[in-house]
């Protein structure tokens, strides 16, 4: 049971890291768009 739990936990952590990375990438892209928009309007 401990082995299965560890494997499941590892998969969970891998997915959580992937999700966190995707979220950060979306936020960076959004910020870059906002910066470009601000520069164009100046």
C-alpha distance matrix in Angstrom:
0.0 3.8 5.4 5.2 6.1 8.6 9.9 10.4 12.0 14.1 15.3 16.2 18.0 19.8 21.0 22.0 24.0 25.6 26.6 28.0 30.0 31.4 32.4 34.1 35.9 37.2 38.5 40.2 41.8 43.0 44.4 46.2 47.7 48.9 50.5 52.2 53.5 54.8 56.6 58.2 59.5 61.0
3.8 0.0 3.8 5.5 5.0 6.1 8.6 9.7 10.2 12.0 14.1 14.9 16.0 18.1 19.7 20.4 22.0 24.0 25.2 26.2 28.1 29.9 30.8 32.2 34.1 35.7 36.7 38.3 40.2 41.4 42.6 44.4 46.1 47.2 48.6 50.5 51.9 53.0 54.7 56.5 57.8 59.2
5.4 3.8 0.0 3.8 5.4 5.1 6.2 8.5 9.7 10.5 12.4 14.1 15.2 16.5 18.4 19.7 20.9 22.6 24.2 25.4 26.9 28.6 30.0 31.4 32.9 34.6 36.0 37.3 39.0 40.5 41.8 43.3 45.1 46.4 47.7 49.4 50.9 52.3 53.7 55.5 57.0 58.4
5.2 5.5 3.8 0.0 3.8 5.4 5.1 6.0 8.4 9.8 10.6 12.1 14.1 15.3 16.5 18.1 19.9 21.1 22.3 24.0 25.7 26.9 28.3 30.1 31.5 32.9 34.5 36.0 37.5 38.9 40.4 42.0 43.5 44.9 46.4 48.0 49.3 50.8 52.4 54.0 55.5 57.0
6.1 5.0 5.4 3.8 0.0 3.8 5.5 5.0 5.9 8.5 9.8 10.2 12.0 14.0 15.2 16.0 18.0 19.7 20.6 21.9 24.0 25.4 26.4 28.1 29.9 31.2 32.4 34.1 35.8 37.0 38.4 40.2 41.7 42.9 44.4 46.2 47.5 48.8 50.5 52.2 53.5 55.0
8.6 6.1 5.1 5.4 3.8 0.0 3.8 5.4 5.0 6.0 8.6 9.6 10.3 12.1 14.1 14.9 16.2 18.1 19.6 20.5 22.2 24.1 25.3 26.5 28.3 30.0 31.1 32.5 34.3 35.8 36.9 38.5 40.4 41.6 42.8 44.7 46.2 47.4 48.9 50.7 52.2 53.5
9.9 8.6 6.2 5.1 5.5 3.8 0.0 3.8 5.4 5.0 6.2 8.5 9.8 10.5 12.4 14.1 15.3 16.5 18.3 19.8 21.1 22.6 24.2 25.7 27.0 28.7 30.2 31.5 33.0 34.6 36.1 37.4 39.1 40.6 41.9 43.5 45.0 46.5 47.9 49.5 51.2 52.6
10.4 9.7 8.5 6.0 5.0 5.4 3.8 0.0 3.8 5.4 5.1 6.1 8.6 9.9 10.6 12.1 14.2 15.3 16.3 18.1 19.9 21.0 22.3 24.2 25.7 26.9 28.5 30.2 31.6 32.9 34.5 36.1 37.5 38.9 40.5 42.1 43.4 44.9 46.5 48.0 49.5 51.1
12.0 10.2 9.7 8.4 5.9 5.0 5.4 3.8 0.0 3.8 5.4 4.9 6.1 8.5 9.8 10.2 12.1 14.0 15.0 16.1 18.1 19.7 20.7 22.2 24.1 25.5 26.6 28.2 30.0 31.2 32.5 34.3 36.0 37.1 38.5 40.4 41.7 43.0 44.6 46.4 47.7 49.1
14.1 12.0 10.5 9.8 8.5 6.0 5.0 5.4 3.8 0.0 3.8 5.4 5.1 6.1 8.6 9.7 10.5 12.2 14.1 15.1 16.4 18.3 19.8 20.9 22.4 24.3 25.6 26.8 28.5 30.2 31.4 32.8 34.6 36.0 37.2 38.9 40.5 41.8 43.2 45.0 46.6 47.9
15.3 14.1 12.4 10.6 9.8 8.6 6.2 5.1 5.4 3.8 0.0 3.8 5.5 5.1 6.2 8.5 9.9 10.5 12.2 14.1 15.3 16.5 18.2 19.9 21.0 22.6 24.3 25.7 27.0 28.6 30.2 31.5 33.1 34.6 36.1 37.5 39.0 40.6 42.1 43.5 45.2 46.8
16.2 14.9 14.1 12.1 10.2 9.6 8.5 6.1 4.9 5.4 3.8 0.0 3.8 5.5 5.2 6.0 8.6 9.8 10.4 12.1 14.1 15.2 16.3 18.2 19.8 21.0 22.4 24.2 25.7 26.8 28.4 30.1 31.6 32.8 34.5 36.1 37.4 38.8 40.5 42.1 43.4 45.0
18.0 16.0 15.2 14.1 12.0 10.3 9.8 8.6 6.1 5.1 5.5 3.8 0.0 3.8 5.4 4.9 6.1 8.5 9.7 10.3 12.1 14.1 15.1 16.3 18.1 19.8 20.9 22.3 24.2 25.5 26.7 28.3 30.1 31.3 32.6 34.5 35.9 37.1 38.7 40.5 41.9 43.3
19.8 18.1 16.5 15.3 14.0 12.1 10.5 9.9 8.5 6.1 5.1 5.5 3.8 0.0 3.8 5.5 5.2 6.2 8.6 9.9 10.6 12.3 14.2 15.4 16.5 18.5 20.0 21.1 22.6 24.4 25.7 26.9 28.7 30.3 31.5 33.0 34.7 36.2 37.5 39.1 40.8 42.2
21.0 19.7 18.4 16.5 15.2 14.1 12.4 10.6 9.8 8.6 6.2 5.2 5.4 3.8 0.0 3.8 5.4 5.0 6.0 8.5 9.7 10.4 12.1 14.1 15.2 16.4 18.3 19.8 21.0 22.5 24.2 25.6 27.0 28.6 30.2 31.5 32.9 34.6 36.1 37.5 39.1 40.7
22.0 20.4 19.7 18.1 16.0 14.9 14.1 12.1 10.2 9.7 8.5 6.0 4.9 5.5 3.8 0.0 3.8 5.4 5.1 6.1 8.5 9.9 10.4 12.2 14.2 15.3 16.5 18.3 19.9 21.0 22.4 24.3 25.8 26.9 28.5 30.3 31.5 32.8 34.6 36.2 37.5 39.1
24.0 22.0 20.9 19.9 18.0 16.2 15.3 14.2 12.1 10.5 9.9 8.6 6.1 5.2 5.4 3.8 0.0 3.8 5.4 5.0 6.1 8.6 9.8 10.5 12.2 14.2 15.3 16.3 18.3 19.9 20.9 22.4 24.3 25.6 26.7 28.5 30.1 31.4 32.8 34.6 36.1 37.4
25.6 24.0 22.6 21.1 19.7 18.1 16.5 15.3 14.0 12.2 10.5 9.8 8.5 6.2 5.0 5.4 3.8 0.0 3.8 5.4 5.1 6.2 8.6 9.9 10.5 12.4 14.3 15.3 16.5 18.4 20.0 21.0 22.6 24.4 25.7 27.0 28.6 30.3 31.6 33.1 34.8 36.4
26.6 25.2 24.2 22.3 20.6 19.6 18.3 16.3 15.0 14.1 12.2 10.4 9.7 8.6 6.0 5.1 5.4 3.8 0.0 3.8 5.4 5.1 6.1 8.6 9.9 10.6 12.4 14.3 15.4 16.5 18.4 20.0 21.2 22.6 24.4 25.9 27.0 28.7 30.4 31.7 33.1 34.9
28.0 26.2 25.4 24.0 21.9 20.5 19.8 18.1 16.1 15.1 14.1 12.1 10.3 9.9 8.5 6.1 5.0 5.4 3.8 0.0 3.8 5.5 5.1 6.2 8.6 9.9 10.6 12.3 14.3 15.3 16.5 18.3 20.0 21.0 22.5 24.4 25.7 26.9 28.6 30.3 31.7 33.1
30.0 28.1 26.9 25.7 24.0 22.2 21.1 19.9 18.1 16.4 15.3 14.1 12.1 10.6 9.7 8.5 6.1 5.1 5.4 3.8 0.0 3.8 5.4 5.1 6.1 8.7 9.9 10.5 12.3 14.2 15.2 16.4 18.4 19.9 20.9 22.5 24.3 25.6 26.9 28.6 30.3 31.7
31.4 29.9 28.6 26.9 25.4 24.1 22.6 21.0 19.7 18.3 16.5 15.2 14.1 12.3 10.4 9.9 8.6 6.2 5.1 5.5 3.8 0.0 3.8 5.5 5.1 6.2 8.7 9.9 10.6 12.3 14.2 15.3 16.6 18.4 20.0 21.1 22.6 24.4 25.8 27.1 28.8 30.5
32.4 30.8 30.0 28.3 26.4 25.3 24.2 22.3 20.7 19.8 18.2 16.3 15.1 14.2 12.1 10.4 9.8 8.6 6.1 5.1 5.4 3.8 0.0 3.8 5.4 5.2 6.3 8.7 10.0 10.6 12.3 14.3 15.4 16.6 18.4 20.1 21.1 22.6 24.5 25.9 27.1 28.8
34.1 32.2 31.4 30.1 28.1 26.5 25.7 24.2 22.2 20.9 19.9 18.2 16.3 15.4 14.1 12.2 10.5 9.9 8.6 6.2 5.1 5.5 3.8 0.0 3.8 5.4 5.1 6.1 8.6 9.8 10.5 12.2 14.2 15.2 16.4 18.3 19.8 20.9 22.5 24.3 25.7 27.0
35.9 34.1 32.9 31.5 29.9 28.3 27.0 25.7 24.1 22.4 21.0 19.8 18.1 16.5 15.2 14.2 12.2 10.5 9.9 8.6 6.1 5.1 5.4 3.8 0.0 3.8 5.4 5.1 6.2 8.6 9.9 10.5 12.4 14.2 15.3 16.5 18.3 19.9 21.1 22.6 24.5 25.9
37.2 35.7 34.6 32.9 31.2 30.0 28.7 26.9 25.5 24.3 22.6 21.0 19.8 18.5 16.4 15.3 14.2 12.4 10.6 9.9 8.7 6.2 5.2 5.4 3.8 0.0 3.8 5.5 5.1 6.1 8.6 9.9 10.6 12.3 14.3 15.4 16.5 18.4 20.0 21.1 22.7 24.6
38.5 36.7 36.0 34.5 32.4 31.1 30.2 28.5 26.6 25.6 24.3 22.4 20.9 20.0 18.3 16.5 15.3 14.3 12.4 10.6 9.9 8.7 6.3 5.1 5.4 3.8 0.0 3.8 5.4 5.0 6.1 8.6 9.8 10.5 12.2 14.2 15.2 16.4 18.3 20.0 21.1 22.6
40.2 38.3 37.3 36.0 34.1 32.5 31.5 30.2 28.2 26.8 25.7 24.2 22.3 21.1 19.8 18.3 16.3 15.3 14.3 12.3 10.5 9.9 8.7 6.1 5.1 5.5 3.8 0.0 3.8 5.4 5.0 6.1 8.6 9.8 10.5 12.3 14.1 15.2 16.4 18.3 20.0 21.2
41.8 40.2 39.0 37.5 35.8 34.3 33.0 31.6 30.0 28.5 27.0 25.7 24.2 22.6 21.0 19.9 18.3 16.5 15.4 14.3 12.3 10.6 10.0 8.6 6.2 5.1 5.4 3.8 0.0 3.8 5.5 5.1 6.2 8.7 9.9 10.6 12.3 14.3 15.4 16.6 18.5 20.2
43.0 41.4 40.5 38.9 37.0 35.8 34.6 32.9 31.2 30.2 28.6 26.8 25.5 24.4 22.5 21.0 19.9 18.4 16.5 15.3 14.2 12.3 10.6 9.8 8.6 6.1 5.0 5.4 3.8 0.0 3.8 5.4 5.1 6.2 8.7 9.9 10.5 12.3 14.3 15.4 16.6 18.6
44.4 42.6 41.8 40.4 38.4 36.9 36.1 34.5 32.5 31.4 30.2 28.4 26.7 25.7 24.2 22.4 20.9 20.0 18.4 16.5 15.2 14.2 12.3 10.5 9.9 8.6 6.1 5.0 5.5 3.8 0.0 3.8 5.4 5.0 6.2 8.6 9.7 10.5 12.3 14.2 15.4 16.6
46.2 44.4 43.3 42.0 40.2 38.5 37.4 36.1 34.3 32.8 31.5 30.1 28.3 26.9 25.6 24.3 22.4 21.0 20.0 18.3 16.4 15.3 14.3 12.2 10.5 9.9 8.6 6.1 5.1 5.4 3.8 0.0 3.8 5.4 5.1 6.2 8.5 9.9 10.6 12.3 14.3 15.5
47.7 46.1 45.1 43.5 41.7 40.4 39.1 37.5 36.0 34.6 33.1 31.6 30.1 28.7 27.0 25.8 24.3 22.6 21.2 20.0 18.4 16.6 15.4 14.2 12.4 10.6 9.8 8.6 6.2 5.1 5.4 3.8 0.0 3.8 5.5 5.1 6.1 8.6 9.9 10.6 12.3 14.4
48.9 47.2 46.4 44.9 42.9 41.6 40.6 38.9 37.1 36.0 34.6 32.8 31.3 30.3 28.6 26.9 25.6 24.4 22.6 21.0 19.9 18.4 16.6 15.2 14.2 12.3 10.5 9.8 8.7 6.2 5.0 5.4 3.8 0.0 3.8 5.5 5.0 6.1 8.6 9.9 10.6 12.4
50.5 48.6 47.7 46.4 44.4 42.8 41.9 40.5 38.5 37.2 36.1 34.5 32.6 31.5 30.2 28.5 26.7 25.7 24.4 22.5 20.9 20.0 18.4 16.4 15.3 14.3 12.2 10.5 9.9 8.7 6.2 5.1 5.5 3.8 0.0 3.8 5.4 5.1 6.2 8.6 10.0 10.7
52.2 50.5 49.4 48.0 46.2 44.7 43.5 42.1 40.4 38.9 37.5 36.1 34.5 33.0 31.5 30.3 28.5 27.0 25.9 24.4 22.5 21.1 20.1 18.3 16.5 15.4 14.2 12.3 10.6 9.9 8.6 6.2 5.1 5.5 3.8 0.0 3.8 5.4 5.1 6.2 8.7 10.1
53.5 51.9 50.9 49.3 47.5 46.2 45.0 43.4 41.7 40.5 39.0 37.4 35.9 34.7 32.9 31.5 30.1 28.6 27.0 25.7 24.3 22.6 21.1 19.8 18.3 16.5 15.2 14.1 12.3 10.5 9.7 8.5 6.1 5.0 5.4 3.8 0.0 3.8 5.5 5.2 6.3 8.8
54.8 53.0 52.3 50.8 48.8 47.4 46.5 44.9 43.0 41.8 40.6 38.8 37.1 36.2 34.6 32.8 31.4 30.3 28.7 26.9 25.6 24.4 22.6 20.9 19.9 18.4 16.4 15.2 14.3 12.3 10.5 9.9 8.6 6.1 5.1 5.4 3.8 0.0 3.8 5.5 5.2 6.3
56.6 54.7 53.7 52.4 50.5 48.9 47.9 46.5 44.6 43.2 42.1 40.5 38.7 37.5 36.1 34.6 32.8 31.6 30.4 28.6 26.9 25.8 24.5 22.5 21.1 20.0 18.3 16.4 15.4 14.3 12.3 10.6 9.9 8.6 6.2 5.1 5.5 3.8 0.0 3.8 5.5 5.3
58.2 56.5 55.5 54.0 52.2 50.7 49.5 48.0 46.4 45.0 43.5 42.1 40.5 39.1 37.5 36.2 34.6 33.1 31.7 30.3 28.6 27.1 25.9 24.3 22.6 21.1 20.0 18.3 16.6 15.4 14.2 12.3 10.6 9.9 8.6 6.2 5.2 5.5 3.8 0.0 3.8 5.5
59.5 57.8 57.0 55.5 53.5 52.2 51.2 49.5 47.7 46.6 45.2 43.4 41.9 40.8 39.1 37.5 36.1 34.8 33.1 31.7 30.3 28.8 27.1 25.7 24.5 22.7 21.1 20.0 18.5 16.6 15.4 14.3 12.3 10.6 10.0 8.7 6.3 5.2 5.5 3.8 0.0 3.8
61.0 59.2 58.4 57.0 55.0 53.5 52.6 51.1 49.1 47.9 46.8 45.0 43.3 42.2 40.7 39.1 37.4 36.4 34.9 33.1 31.7 30.5 28.8 27.0 25.9 24.6 22.6 21.2 20.2 18.6 16.6 15.5 14.4 12.4 10.7 10.1 8.8 6.3 5.3 5.5 3.8 0.0
